Amino acid sequence: MEKLEAVQKVLRFSNAIKEWCENDQGVYFNDFDEQNVQDYNGGYGDLADEIIENGIEEGLLEEDEID
């Protein structure tokens, strides 16, 4: 699964993570795209990684299913 797909899956199925992302980080589902989930200055790479890690902890993703 691509990184963007993983982020979208977590945000779709976890209200807690989605609310944290929107309320605390000021970033919304539609703000993520295939390029800005990558790690570069000005992108959301670190935030995307944190969303994925939280999704794994909540059992929404398996660690080995992310490319």
C-alpha positions in Angstrom: 0.0 0.0 0.0 1.3 3.4 -0.9 1.9 6.0 1.8 -1.0 8.2 0.7 -3.4 5.2 0.7 -2.3 4.4 4.2 -2.9 7.9 5.4 -6.3 8.1 3.8 -7.3 4.7 5.2 -6.4 5.8 8.8 -8.2 9.1 8.4 -11.3 7.4 7.0 -11.6 4.9 9.8 -10.3 6.6 12.9 -12.2 9.6 14.1 -9.8 10.2 16.9 -6.8 10.5 14.6 -8.8 12.5 12.1 -9.9 15.0 14.8 -6.3 15.2 16.1 -5.0 15.9 12.6 -7.7 18.5 11.9 -7.9 20.2 15.3 -4.3 20.0 16.5 -2.4 20.0 13.3 -4.7 22.1 11.1 -4.4 19.5 8.2 -7.4 17.9 6.6 -8.0 14.7 4.6 -8.0 16.6 1.2 -4.7 18.4 2.1 -2.8 15.2 1.5 -1.7 14.2 -1.9 0.8 11.7 -3.5 3.7 14.2 -3.4 3.3 16.0 -0.1 3.1 12.8 2.0 6.8 12.3 1.1 9.6 13.5 3.4 10.7 16.9 2.2 10.9 20.4 3.6 7.4 22.0 3.5 5.6 18.6 3.0 3.5 16.6 5.4 5.9 13.6 5.5 6.5 13.6 9.2 2.8 14.1 9.9 1.9 11.3 7.5 4.4 9.0 9.2 2.8 9.8 12.6 -0.7 9.1 11.2 0.4 5.8 9.9 2.1 4.9 13.2 -1.0 5.7 15.1 -3.1 3.7 12.6 -0.8 0.7 13.2 -1.2 1.1 17.0 -5.0 1.2 16.6 -5.0 -1.9 14.4 -6.2 -0.2 11.2 -3.0 -1.1 9.4 -0.4 -3.8 9.4 3.2 -2.7 9.6 4.2 -4.9 6.6 1.4 -3.6 4.3 3.0 -0.2 3.7 5.5 0.3 0.9 
